[in-house]
């Protein structure tokens, strides 16, 4: 993980994009962290969008609470349902 100022990233964006392929870059403004430059590959974009979608997160939280209260289905039952 590397720290870089907004000014430096602005002046050398291409260099930092290449560096971000190997490590996250924490961008600072006035010495305080303000953003992260994180590499996304072709296969990562969809996962990133879904994981950071507030509606999707609410659905997952709701389902997790339901699972915690009622439990889940045994794997054998799920496999049987999928094969029907």
N, C-alpha and C positions, 0 to 999 in steps of 0.2 A: 504494500500500500504506500502511496506516495502523496505528499501534499504539494499543492501548487496554487498560486494566487490567481484570481480572476484575470488580472492584467497579463500574467505570464501565459495562461491558457489561451487568452484572446490573441496574443501575438504569435503563439506557436501551436495553434490548434491541431494542425496536421501531425506534428510530432507527438502531441499528447494522445491523439486518437490511436496512433501506432503503439504507444506505451500502454494504453488502456487494454490492448489485446492480451497483455500479460499480467497486468495488475490494475486494481482500481485506483483512480486518482481522486483524492478528496480536494475539492476546490474551495479555497478560502477567500473571504472578503473581509478586509480589515483584520486579518489574523484569525478570523472565526470560520469554522466549517459552514459551508452554505449549500453544497451540492456534491454529488459523486458522479464521476465519469466512469461508466461501466460498459465494457464491451458486450455487444449482443451479436451472436452469430445468426445465420439464417434460420436455424431451428429454434432459437431462443425467443424470438419476438412474440410469437403467439403465447408461449408460457408466461412471459413477462406481463403482457397485457392482461391475461386472465388472472394471474396472481395479484395484480394491483387494481383490479376492478372492484370498487366498493360493493356493488350488487352481488358479485360472485362471492366475495368474502362473507357477506351476510348469509347467503345460502349455505355456505360451508359451516358457519357457526351454528346456524339453526339445525342443520342435519347432525352435527356433532353432539349438540345438546340432546336431541331426540335419541341418538345412539347411546349416549351416556345413561339416559333414563330407561330405555326399553331394551337395549342390547341390539345385536345384529343377527344376521342369518348365518348358519353354518356354511362353510365352503361347499360342502356336498349339495346343499339345497340350491345354492346359486348356480353351480355347474349344471345341475339337473334342469333348472329353469332355462338356462341359456341353450341347452341342447334340445329343448322342445320345439 
